[in-house]
Protein backbone atom coordinates (compact mmCIF):
# COMPACT_ATOMS: atom_id res chain seq x y z
CA UNK A 1 0.00 0.00 0.00
CA UNK A 2 1.38 3.38 -0.98
CA UNK A 3 0.92 5.88 1.81
CA UNK A 4 0.04 9.31 0.43
CA UNK A 5 -0.77 10.90 3.80
CA UNK A 6 0.56 14.42 4.26
CA UNK A 7 1.22 16.66 7.24
CA UNK A 8 -1.91 18.83 7.65
CA UNK A 9 0.25 21.92 8.28
CA UNK A 10 3.15 22.00 5.80
CA UNK A 11 5.53 24.96 6.02
CA UNK A 12 4.61 28.00 3.95
CA UNK A 13 6.87 29.97 1.65
CA UNK A 14 6.93 33.70 2.30
CA UNK A 15 7.45 34.30 -1.43
CA UNK A 16 6.23 31.27 -3.41
CA UNK A 17 6.63 32.76 -6.92
CA UNK A 18 10.36 31.87 -7.46
CA UNK A 19 9.54 28.25 -6.57
CA UNK A 20 6.35 28.03 -8.66
CA UNK A 21 7.87 25.63 -11.22
CA UNK A 22 8.60 23.07 -8.49
CA UNK A 23 5.29 21.23 -8.29
CA UNK A 24 4.83 19.40 -5.00
CA UNK A 25 2.40 18.44 -2.26
CA UNK A 26 5.02 16.42 -0.38
CA UNK A 27 5.58 17.69 3.13
CA UNK A 28 9.27 16.74 2.89
CA UNK A 29 9.63 18.75 -0.30
CA UNK A 30 7.72 21.72 1.13
CA UNK A 31 10.10 21.75 4.11
CA UNK A 32 13.02 21.60 1.68
CA UNK A 33 11.68 24.57 -0.30
CA UNK A 34 11.21 26.59 2.87
CA UNK A 35 14.80 25.86 3.88
CA UNK A 36 15.98 26.75 0.37
CA UNK A 37 14.10 30.05 0.56
CA UNK A 38 15.88 30.92 3.80
CA UNK A 39 19.31 30.06 2.36
CA UNK A 40 18.53 32.14 -0.73
CA UNK A 41 18.87 35.31 1.31
CA UNK A 42 22.53 34.65 2.15
CA UNK A 43 25.62 33.98 0.05
CA UNK A 44 26.54 30.70 1.73
CA UNK A 45 27.56 28.03 -0.82
CA UNK A 46 24.90 25.33 -1.24
CA UNK A 47 25.35 21.66 -2.05
CA UNK A 48 22.26 20.04 -3.59
CA UNK A 49 22.20 16.25 -3.63
CA UNK A 50 19.72 13.85 -5.17
CA UNK A 51 19.35 11.16 -7.77
CA UNK A 52 19.53 11.96 -11.46
CA UNK A 53 16.31 13.54 -12.71
CA UNK A 54 15.06 14.91 -9.38
CA UNK A 55 15.36 18.56 -10.47
CA UNK A 56 18.56 19.84 -8.88
CA UNK A 57 19.10 22.59 -11.45
CA UNK A 58 15.45 23.64 -11.16
CA UNK A 59 15.91 24.08 -7.40
CA UNK A 60 19.19 25.95 -7.87
CA UNK A 61 17.54 28.34 -10.34
CA UNK A 62 14.64 28.90 -7.92
CA UNK A 63 17.10 29.76 -5.13
CA UNK A 64 18.79 32.27 -7.42
CA UNK A 65 15.43 33.81 -8.39
CA UNK A 66 14.51 34.14 -4.69
CA UNK A 67 17.85 35.78 -3.82
CA UNK A 68 19.06 39.39 -3.94
CA UNK A 69 21.11 38.32 -6.99
CA UNK A 70 18.04 37.54 -9.12
CA UNK A 71 18.69 40.39 -11.57
CA UNK A 72 22.22 39.08 -12.26
CA UNK A 73 23.22 36.02 -14.33
CA UNK A 74 22.45 32.45 -13.35
CA UNK A 75 25.03 30.30 -15.13
CA UNK A 76 24.61 26.50 -15.14
CA UNK A 77 27.76 24.49 -15.88
CA UNK A 78 28.07 20.73 -16.16
CA UNK A 79 31.45 19.73 -14.77
CA UNK A 80 31.43 16.57 -16.91
CA UNK A 81 31.96 18.79 -19.96
CA UNK A 82 35.30 20.17 -18.74
CA UNK A 83 38.66 18.60 -19.47
CA UNK A 84 41.81 19.81 -17.75
CA UNK A 85 42.99 21.50 -20.96
CA UNK A 86 39.69 23.38 -21.46
CA UNK A 87 39.01 24.27 -17.82
CA UNK A 88 41.33 27.28 -17.47
CA UNK A 89 40.31 28.90 -20.75
CA UNK A 90 36.55 28.33 -20.32
CA UNK A 91 36.25 28.86 -16.58
CA UNK A 92 38.74 31.69 -16.04
CA UNK A 93 38.90 33.18 -19.55
CA UNK A 94 42.06 34.11 -21.39
CA UNK A 95 44.03 37.04 -22.76
CA UNK A 96 45.00 37.65 -26.35
CA UNK A 97 47.94 35.44 -27.28
CA UNK A 98 47.58 33.17 -24.25
CA UNK A 99 47.75 30.17 -26.57
CA UNK A 100 47.67 29.39 -30.26
CA UNK A 101 44.38 30.66 -31.68
CA UNK A 102 43.68 33.11 -28.82
CA UNK A 103 43.27 36.13 -31.09
CA UNK A 104 41.54 38.34 -28.51
CA UNK A 105 40.75 38.61 -24.81
CA UNK A 106 37.84 36.45 -23.74
CA UNK A 107 35.77 36.45 -20.57
CA UNK A 108 35.37 33.13 -18.81
CA UNK A 109 32.33 31.87 -16.95
CA UNK A 110 33.51 33.43 -13.70
CA UNK A 111 33.76 36.93 -15.15
CA UNK A 112 30.50 36.52 -17.04
CA UNK A 113 28.67 35.46 -13.87
CA UNK A 114 30.12 38.22 -11.65
CA UNK A 115 27.37 39.40 -9.30
CA UNK A 116 25.21 36.35 -9.98
CA UNK A 117 25.02 32.64 -9.24
CA UNK A 118 27.23 29.90 -10.69
CA UNK A 119 25.62 26.46 -10.66
CA UNK A 120 28.16 23.62 -10.81
CA UNK A 121 26.32 20.45 -11.77
CA UNK A 122 27.91 17.00 -11.35
CA UNK A 123 30.61 18.53 -9.16
CA UNK A 124 31.82 15.06 -8.11
CA UNK A 125 33.09 14.43 -11.65
CA UNK A 126 35.47 17.42 -11.63
CA UNK A 127 39.03 16.05 -11.97
CA UNK A 128 41.01 16.15 -8.72
CA UNK A 129 43.67 18.35 -10.33
CA UNK A 130 41.07 21.05 -11.07
CA UNK A 131 39.42 21.02 -7.66
CA UNK A 132 42.18 23.13 -6.11
CA UNK A 133 41.65 25.86 -8.70
CA UNK A 134 37.96 26.00 -7.91
CA UNK A 135 38.69 26.04 -4.18
CA UNK A 136 40.84 29.16 -4.53
CA UNK A 137 37.97 31.06 -6.14
CA UNK A 138 35.60 29.92 -3.41
CA UNK A 139 37.99 30.94 -0.64
CA UNK A 140 39.43 34.17 -1.98
CA UNK A 141 36.97 35.34 -4.62
CA UNK A 142 39.94 35.75 -6.96
CA UNK A 143 41.27 34.12 -10.11
CA UNK A 144 43.89 34.68 -12.79
CA UNK A 145 43.02 34.63 -16.47
CA UNK A 146 44.98 32.29 -18.66
CA UNK A 147 47.91 34.27 -20.06
CA UNK A 148 47.74 36.94 -17.35
CA UNK A 149 49.59 37.44 -14.06
CA UNK A 150 47.04 39.73 -12.43
CA UNK A 151 44.44 38.68 -9.89
CA UNK A 152 40.84 39.49 -10.78
CA UNK A 153 38.12 39.64 -8.12
CA UNK A 154 34.58 38.35 -8.60
CA UNK A 155 31.48 38.34 -6.41
CA UNK A 156 29.68 35.06 -7.08
CA UNK A 157 27.29 32.80 -5.21
CA UNK A 158 28.15 29.13 -5.75
CA UNK A 159 25.61 26.30 -5.82
CA UNK A 160 26.89 22.79 -6.56
CA UNK A 161 24.98 19.59 -7.22
CA UNK A 162 25.76 15.90 -7.37
CA UNK A 163 24.09 12.49 -7.53
CA UNK A 164 27.18 10.95 -5.94
CA UNK A 165 28.15 10.44 -2.30
CA UNK A 166 30.80 13.17 -1.94
CA UNK A 167 31.48 12.26 1.67
CA UNK A 168 32.42 8.76 0.54
CA UNK A 169 34.54 10.10 -2.33
CA UNK A 170 36.31 12.38 0.15
CA UNK A 171 37.09 9.43 2.43
CA UNK A 172 38.50 7.58 -0.59
CA UNK A 173 40.73 10.52 -1.48
CA UNK A 174 38.89 11.14 -4.77
CA UNK A 175 37.47 14.52 -3.76
CA UNK A 176 39.23 17.25 -1.80
CA UNK A 177 38.05 17.54 1.81
CA UNK A 178 38.60 21.29 1.90
CA UNK A 179 36.53 21.79 -1.26
CA UNK A 180 33.79 19.49 0.03
CA UNK A 181 33.44 21.40 3.30
CA UNK A 182 33.59 24.71 1.47
CA UNK A 183 30.80 23.75 -0.94
CA UNK A 184 28.71 22.21 1.81
CA UNK A 185 27.87 25.47 3.54
CA UNK A 186 24.24 24.41 3.34
CA UNK A 187 23.04 20.97 2.30
CA UNK A 188 19.75 20.37 0.51
CA UNK A 189 18.73 16.83 -0.43
CA UNK A 190 15.93 16.28 -2.96
CA UNK A 191 14.09 13.01 -2.27
CA UNK A 192 13.46 10.65 -5.20
CA UNK A 193 10.01 10.63 -6.79
CA UNK A 194 9.26 7.13 -5.46
CA UNK A 195 9.37 8.61 -1.93
CA UNK A 196 6.84 11.34 -2.75
CA UNK A 197 4.15 9.55 -4.71
CA UNK A 198 1.62 12.27 -3.90
CA UNK A 199 3.42 14.50 -6.40
CA UNK A 200 2.89 12.12 -9.33
CA UNK A 201 -0.71 13.21 -10.18
CA UNK A 202 0.26 16.89 -9.95
CA UNK A 203 3.30 16.44 -12.16
CA UNK A 204 1.29 14.30 -14.57
CA UNK A 205 -1.29 17.06 -14.91
CA UNK A 206 1.47 19.63 -15.50
CA UNK A 207 3.11 17.53 -18.22
CA UNK A 208 -0.26 16.78 -19.82
CA UNK A 209 -0.82 20.53 -20.23
CA UNK A 210 2.72 20.97 -21.49
CA UNK A 211 2.54 18.29 -24.17
CA UNK A 212 -1.11 18.55 -25.20
CA UNK A 213 -1.35 18.47 -29.00
CA UNK A 214 -2.56 21.67 -30.64
CA UNK A 215 -6.34 21.81 -30.76
CA UNK A 216 -6.71 18.67 -28.63
CA UNK A 217 -7.18 18.14 -24.90
CA UNK A 218 -5.37 15.43 -22.97
CA UNK A 219 -6.49 13.43 -19.96
CA UNK A 220 -5.51 10.18 -18.31
CA UNK A 221 -7.62 7.25 -17.15
CA UNK A 222 -7.79 6.20 -13.52
CA UNK A 223 -6.29 2.82 -14.44
CA UNK A 224 -3.30 4.42 -16.17
CA UNK A 225 -2.82 6.76 -13.21
CA UNK A 226 -2.76 3.76 -10.87
CA UNK A 227 0.08 2.31 -12.92
CA UNK A 228 1.99 5.60 -12.80
CA UNK A 229 1.52 5.77 -9.04
CA UNK A 230 2.91 2.26 -8.66
CA UNK A 231 6.04 2.73 -10.80
CA UNK A 232 9.40 3.26 -9.01
CA UNK A 233 10.87 5.92 -11.36
CA UNK A 234 14.61 5.26 -11.38
CA UNK A 235 14.80 8.34 -13.65
CA UNK A 236 12.61 10.37 -11.28
CA UNK A 237 10.71 13.46 -12.52
CA UNK A 238 12.62 13.48 -15.81
CA UNK A 239 11.41 9.93 -16.47
CA UNK A 240 7.77 10.77 -15.66
CA UNK A 241 7.97 13.73 -18.04
CA UNK A 242 9.27 11.46 -20.79
CA UNK A 243 6.51 8.90 -20.12
CA UNK A 244 3.78 11.54 -20.42
CA UNK A 245 5.28 13.01 -23.59
CA UNK A 246 5.41 9.52 -25.16
CA UNK A 247 1.83 8.72 -24.07
CA UNK A 248 0.36 12.02 -25.30
CA UNK A 249 1.92 11.48 -28.72
CA UNK A 250 0.58 7.94 -28.88
CA UNK A 251 -2.93 8.80 -27.63
CA UNK A 252 -3.36 11.63 -30.20
CA UNK A 253 -5.90 13.54 -28.11
CA UNK A 254 -7.66 10.47 -26.68
CA UNK A 255 -7.73 9.75 -22.96
CA UNK A 256 -4.45 8.06 -22.06
CA UNK A 257 -5.01 4.40 -21.24
CA UNK A 258 -2.57 1.80 -19.97
CA UNK A 259 -1.81 0.65 -23.52
CA UNK A 260 -0.65 4.19 -24.38
CA UNK A 261 2.11 4.01 -21.74
CA UNK A 262 5.62 2.78 -22.65
CA UNK A 263 5.84 -1.03 -22.71
CA UNK A 264 8.11 -1.24 -19.66
CA UNK A 265 5.64 0.86 -17.62
CA UNK A 266 2.66 -1.24 -18.74
CA UNK A 267 4.27 -4.21 -16.93
CA UNK A 268 4.00 -2.44 -13.54
CA UNK A 269 1.42 -4.07 -11.28
CA UNK A 270 -0.97 -1.41 -9.89
CA UNK A 271 -1.20 -1.09 -6.12
CA UNK A 272 -3.78 0.44 -3.84
CA UNK A 273 -2.88 3.59 -1.96
CA UNK A 274 -4.18 5.67 0.90
CA UNK A 275 -5.23 9.27 0.77
CA UNK A 276 -5.36 11.85 3.53
CA UNK A 277 -8.31 13.05 5.64
CA UNK A 278 -8.89 9.62 7.15
CA UNK A 279 -10.64 8.06 4.16
CA UNK A 280 -10.52 4.37 3.42
CA UNK A 281 -8.07 2.85 0.96
CA UNK A 282 -9.25 3.81 -2.51
CA UNK A 283 -8.18 5.23 -5.85
CA UNK A 284 -6.96 8.81 -5.86
CA UNK A 285 -8.58 10.71 -8.76
CA UNK A 286 -6.31 13.13 -10.60
CA UNK A 287 -8.96 15.88 -10.66
CA UNK A 288 -9.25 15.75 -6.87
CA UNK A 289 -5.49 16.05 -6.37
CA UNK A 290 -5.37 19.04 -8.73
CA UNK A 291 -8.33 20.62 -6.91
CA UNK A 292 -6.64 20.18 -3.52
CA UNK A 293 -3.43 21.69 -4.86
CA UNK A 294 -5.19 24.75 -6.31
CA UNK A 295 -7.16 25.36 -3.11
CA UNK A 296 -4.04 24.97 -0.96
CA UNK A 297 -2.13 27.52 -3.04
CA UNK A 298 -5.18 29.81 -2.90
CA UNK A 299 -5.16 29.67 0.91
CA UNK A 300 -1.35 30.05 1.12
CA UNK A 301 -1.50 33.28 -0.90
CA UNK A 302 -4.15 34.72 1.42
CA UNK A 303 -6.89 33.98 -1.13
CA UNK A 304 -5.30 36.38 -3.58
CA UNK A 305 -6.42 35.29 -7.06
CA UNK A 306 -3.70 37.16 -8.94
CA UNK A 307 -0.91 35.66 -6.81
CA UNK A 308 -2.49 32.20 -6.97
CA UNK A 309 -2.70 32.27 -10.77
CA UNK A 310 0.93 33.42 -10.95
CA UNK A 311 2.17 30.64 -8.64
CA UNK A 312 0.18 27.98 -10.51
CA UNK A 313 1.25 29.29 -13.91
CA UNK A 314 -2.32 29.60 -15.22
CA UNK A 315 -4.43 32.52 -16.42
CA UNK A 316 -6.60 34.50 -14.02
CA UNK A 317 -9.79 33.60 -15.92
CA UNK A 318 -8.85 29.91 -15.78
CA UNK A 319 -8.39 30.18 -12.02
CA UNK A 320 -11.74 31.92 -11.62
CA UNK A 321 -13.46 29.12 -13.55
CA UNK A 322 -11.75 26.50 -11.39
CA UNK A 323 -12.71 28.22 -8.14
CA UNK A 324 -16.29 28.61 -9.34
CA UNK A 325 -16.36 24.90 -10.20
CA UNK A 326 -15.11 24.12 -6.68
CA UNK A 327 -17.82 26.32 -5.13
CA UNK A 328 -15.41 29.03 -3.97
CA UNK A 329 -16.78 32.53 -4.37
N, C-alpha and C positions, 0 to 999 in steps of 0.2 A: 504494500500500500504506500503510495506516495503522499507524504504529509505536506499539504500546502497551507498549513496554518501560519498566520502572521501575527506579530506583536500588534495589539490594538492601538498602541501609541508610538509609531515609528518617529524618529527624530525629524524635525523640519529644517529645511534649508532657508536661510534668511533671504537669499537671492537665488531662486531656482532657475532663472533663465539660462545662465551659462551651462547648466547641467541638463538642459531640456532634451538633448539628443540621447541621453543615457536613460533608456526606458526600463523602469524597475518597480516592482512592488515588494521586493525582498527586503525584509527588515535589516539583514546583514549588509545588503548593498546600500540601503538608505543611511545606515550608520557610517558606512565607508564614505559616501558622498558628503555627509556632514563634516566628517574629519577632513576630507579633501578641501572643502570650502574654507575651513579654519586655516589650514596650511597655505592656502592660496594667498593669504594676506601677508605672509612673510616671504623671505628669500631663501629659506632653508632648502638645501637640495632634497629631492624626493626620489625614493626608489619604489617603483611600482612593479610588483610581481604578479604572476598569474600565468595560466596555461595559454598556449597559442590560441588566438581567436576570441579572447575574453573582452577585448576592447581597451587595451592599455594606452594606445595612442589617443583614443577618444577621451579617456579620463584625463590624460595629460593636457590635451587641448582645452578641456573644460576648466581645468585648474588655471591655465593661462588666461582664459577669458574671464575668470572670476577674480583675477589678480589686478593690482595696480599697473601691471605691465601690458594690459590687454590691447592697448593701442600700438604696441611695438611688435616686431616680428615673432612668430612662433615657427621655429625651424625644426622639422623632424628629420633625423638622420638615422639610417640603419647601419650599425657598426659592421655588419657582415659585408657591406659593400666597400669597405676600406682595406687596402693593402698597405703594408709599411711604406712602400714607395710613393703611394698616392696621398697618404695621410697628411703629411706636412703641407703639401701644396694645396690640398682641398680644405683642410681644417683651418690652417693658419694663414693661407694665402701666400703670395710670393711677389718679389720685386722683379722688375725688368732685368733680364739677363741672369736670373737665378739658376737657370738650367737651359739646355738646348730647347728652343721653341718658345721660351718665355719672352715674348716680344713686348710685353707691357706689364705694369703693375696689376695685380689682381687681388681683390678682397677674398678672404676665405670665409668659411661659415661663421667663425667667431666674430669677425668684424661686421659681417652682414647682420648678425643677430644682436649686436650691441644694444642694450636696453631692453631686450626681450627675453624669450625663453627658448633654450636649446633642449630638444628632446632626443635623448640618445637611446634608441631602441636596440635590443639585443646586445646590451653592454657586455654581457659575459663572453661574447665572441671576440671582443677587441684583443688583438695580440698583446701578450705580456709586455713586449718591448715598447708598445705605444701607450700603455697605461700610465707610465710615469709622466709622459708629456701632458696627458689629460689632467693628471693630479696637480701639476704645477699651475695650470689655469684655474682649477677649482680653489687651490689654496691662496694664490697670490693675485688672481684676476689679471694676470699678465701673460703675454706670449711674444714670440719673436717670429716675424715673417721669414719664410724661406728666402735666403739671399740677403737678409738684413742683419744688423747687429744691434738694433735698437729695440728696447722693450716697448710694447704697446699695451695699454690698459683697456679692459672691457668690463662692462657691467652686465652680467648675464645670470639668469636664473636657470639652474640645471635640473632637469628631470630625466632620470634613467629608468629603463624597463628591461625586464628579463623574464624568460620562462624557465631559467635554470636556477639551481640552488647555489647562489653565490657564496654562502657561508661554507658550503662543502668544498667549492672550488678554491676558496681561500685556504682552508685547512690542507688541501692537497698541493698548495703552492702554485696553483694555476691562475690565481687572481690576487692582485696586491691587496694586503690587509688595509693599508693606509687609504687606498682608493675606495675600498668597500665601505669603510667606516665614514669616509667623507661623503660618499653618495647617499649613504643611509641615514641622512639627517632626519628624515621622516619615512616611515615604511607603510605603504598601502598595498594590501593584497586583494586582488579581485577573485572572488570565488568562481569556480567553473559553473557552467550553466546547469549541469546535472544536480548541483546543490541548491539551485534556486528555480525549481520547476514552475513556480508561480509566475515567473517572467515569460515563460514560453508563449502563452496566449497573447500577451501584450506585444511581444516582439513579432509574433506571427501576423498580428493585425497590422503592425507598422510596415512589415515587408510586403504584405498583400497590397497595401495602398501604394507602396513604392514601385511595385512591379506590375500593377494592373495594366492590362493592354488598353490602348487608346480606344475610347468609346465602349469599353466593356467593364463590368464590375466583377470583382473577385470575392469569393467567400470560401469557407472550408467546412466540410461536414464534421459532425461530432465524432464520427468514427475515425476520421483522419486525424483530428485533433488529439484523440486518445492515443494514437500511435506516436504522434509528435511528443506528447507528454511522457511517454514511456521510453523514448530513445535516450541514450547516454551522452551523446554529443561530444565525442573526443575532439572535434574541431570547434566546439563551443558556439558562440553567437554567429561567428563567420560561417559555420557549417549550416546552422538553421537558415541563415539568409540565403545560402546557396540552394538549400532544399526548396524553399518557397519560390525562388526565382525559377527553378527547374519545373516545379509543379504548376505554376501560373502559365508558363509557356506551353505545357502539355495540355492543360485543361482548356485553354483558348476561351476564357470567359465563363466556362461552366463552373459549378461548385466543385472544389477540389475534393476528390474521393481518395481512398487508400491507393487505388490503382494509378493515380496520378503522381504519387510520391516516388522517389528513386527506389529501385529494386531493393537495395540493401536496407532501406528504411521500412519497406513493406513487410520485411521478415520479422520486425519487432513485434513482440507479443504485448498487446495492450494490457495495462493494469488499471485497477481502480485507484482512486485517490480521494483524499479528504479535503474539504473546503472549510473555511473559517465560519465563525458565528454559530458553532455548535451543531451544524446540520449533520445528517447521517451521511455515510459514504455514498457518493453519487458522482455522476459526470459533471464536469465544470464547463458550462457553456461559454463560448468565446465572448458572446455579446454581453454576458453578465460581468465578466472580468473587465472588459473595456468600460462598461458603465461604472463599475466600482472605481476604476482608475481615474476616470474623468471627474467623478464626484469628489474623490479624495483631493485631486489637484485643485478643484474649485474651492474646497474648504481651506486648503493650505494657503491659498492666495487671498484669503479673507473674502471669498465669494466675489472676487473681482473678475468679471467676464473677459475684459481685455487682457489681463495678465494670464488668466487660465488658457485662453486661446493661444497666446504667445508661447507658453510653456509646452502645450500639447502640440504645437506646430500645425494648428488647423485655423480656418477662417472664423471670424466672429459670428457670422451667420450660421455656419455649421454648428458651432458650439451652442448657439441659441436653440437651434432645432433639436439638438441632443438633449439639452436641459428640459425643453418643453416635453419631449418624448418621455423623459424620466419623471415628469410631474414636478419639476422645480421651476418656480416662478421667477 
